[in-house]
Amino acid sequence: MLITNLAQIETIATHKEAENIQFKDYLKSIDTNVIDRLVLQLVQQIEPQIDCTQCGNCCKTLMINVTKTEADHLALYLEQSRIEFDEKYLEKSTNGMIFINTIPCHFLKNNKCTIYNYRFEGCREFPGLHLPKFTQRLFTIFMHYNRCPIVFNVIEELKLTTNF
């Protein structure tokens, strides 16, 4: 049975902090290709059962990176100049990185993305469990364990699947 209640996930995540440290070490001892295949199978089973619009926690809690090209496309879609768009929605770091300037995201309304077809690459990829080299991204993945019901449930099933 999948757990999707964020308060319950947060409580369980806090309780399992030490276990998850051990699990990360355990995962590193298994061939990365095997883990990638197992994770992909679990994502394909679990993700369709979770309605992200009932949660939206990623859009409510994450800093969103934006590329110049993405900003250009979205400004055009919103019929704004880049200057107007940047002033309203973006913040630039001293090293040139661009971010959405608020958390939660400006474009989240009723747990739905109002720019879904124009959303940013990081949003499209989140939570990124389908990407290769899972065991090389454990820090980031476990950073989302208490934030995303998909990540939480895939990790918990992965523990069972790998006989942890």
C-alpha positions in Angstrom: 0.0 0.0 0.0 1.4 3.3 -1.0 1.8 6.2 1.4 1.0 9.6 0.0 0.2 11.7 3.1 3.1 14.2 3.5 2.8 14.4 7.2 3.0 10.6 7.5 5.9 10.5 5.1 7.8 13.2 7.1 7.2 11.2 10.4 8.4 8.0 8.8 11.4 9.7 7.2 12.5 11.1 10.5 12.2 7.7 12.1 14.2 6.0 9.4 17.1 8.4 9.1 19.7 5.9 10.5 18.2 3.1 8.4 18.4 5.2 5.2 22.1 5.9 5.8 22.7 2.2 6.0 20.6 1.6 2.9 22.6 4.1 0.9 25.8 2.3 1.8 24.1 -1.0 0.9 23.0 0.3 -2.5 26.6 1.3 -3.3 27.6 -2.4 -2.9 25.2 -3.5 -5.6 26.0 -3.2 -9.3 24.7 0.2 -10.5 23.1 -1.3 -13.6 21.1 -3.7 -11.5 19.9 -0.9 -9.3 19.0 1.2 -12.3 16.8 -1.6 -13.7 15.1 -2.2 -10.4 14.4 1.5 -9.8 13.0 1.9 -13.3 10.7 -1.1 -12.7 9.5 0.4 -9.4 9.0 3.8 -10.9 6.9 2.3 -13.7 4.7 0.6 -11.1 4.5 3.3 -8.5 4.4 6.6 -10.4 1.1 6.0 -12.2 -0.6 5.4 -8.8 0.4 8.8 -7.4 -1.5 11.9 -8.5 1.1 14.7 -8.3 -1.7 17.3 -8.4 -2.8 16.1 -5.0 0.6 17.0 -3.6 2.5 19.7 -5.5 5.1 19.6 -2.8 8.0 19.8 -5.2 6.7 23.1 -6.6 6.0 24.3 -3.1 9.5 23.6 -1.7 12.2 23.4 -4.3 14.4 26.1 -5.8 13.9 25.9 -9.6 16.8 26.4 -12.0 16.0 28.1 -15.3 18.1 28.2 -18.4 18.3 31.3 -20.7 16.5 29.3 -23.4 13.7 28.3 -21.1 13.3 31.8 -19.9 13.2 33.0 -23.5 10.5 30.5 -24.4 8.3 31.2 -21.4 8.6 34.9 -21.8 7.4 34.5 -25.4 4.6 32.2 -24.3 3.5 34.7 -21.6 3.8 37.6 -24.1 6.3 39.5 -22.0 9.7 40.9 -22.9 12.6 39.1 -21.3 13.3 42.2 -19.2 9.7 42.2 -17.9 9.7 38.4 -17.4 13.1 38.5 -15.6 12.1 41.3 -13.2 8.8 39.6 -12.3 9.9 35.9 -12.0 13.7 35.4 -11.9 16.7 35.9 -9.8 20.3 35.7 -11.1 23.2 34.6 -9.0 26.6 36.2 -9.2 27.9 33.1 -11.0 25.2 33.4 -13.7 22.8 30.8 -12.6 19.1 31.7 -13.0 16.3 30.7 -10.5 12.6 31.3 -10.1 12.5 34.0 -7.5 9.9 32.6 -5.1 9.2 29.4 -3.3 6.5 28.1 -3.9 6.8 28.6 -7.7 4.8 31.5 -9.2 3.3 29.1 -11.7 1.7 26.7 -9.2 -2.1 27.2 -8.8 -4.2 24.6 -7.0 -1.3 22.1 -7.1 -1.2 22.4 -10.9 1.4 23.9 -13.1 -0.1 26.8 -15.1 2.8 26.6 -17.6 2.9 22.8 -17.8 3.8 22.6 -21.5 6.5 25.2 -21.0 7.8 24.0 -17.6 11.5 23.9 -17.0 13.8 20.8 -17.5 14.3 20.3 -13.8 10.5 20.2 -13.4 10.1 17.8 -16.3 12.7 15.4 -14.8 11.6 15.6 -11.2 12.0 13.4 -9.2 14.6 12.0 -11.6 14.3 8.4 -10.6 14.2 7.3 -14.3 17.7 8.7 -14.9 20.7 6.4 -15.0 23.4 6.1 -12.3 20.9 6.1 -9.4 23.6 5.1 -6.9 25.7 8.1 -7.9 22.8 10.4 -7.1 21.9 9.1 -3.6 22.4 12.4 -1.8 20.0 14.2 -4.1 17.5 11.4 -4.2 17.4 11.0 -0.4 17.1 14.8 -0.1 13.6 14.3 -1.7 12.7 11.1 0.3 10.6 13.1 2.8 9.3 15.6 0.2 8.0 13.4 -2.6 5.6 10.4 -2.3 7.1 8.9 -5.4 10.6 8.9 -4.1 9.5 7.8 -0.7 7.5 4.8 -2.0 10.2 3.8 -4.6 12.9 3.8 -1.9 10.7 1.8 0.5 9.9 -0.8 -2.2 13.6 -0.9 -3.2 14.5 -1.9 0.3 12.2 -4.9 0.0 13.2 -5.7 -3.6 16.9 -5.8 -2.7 16.3 -7.7 0.5 17.8 -5.0 2.6 
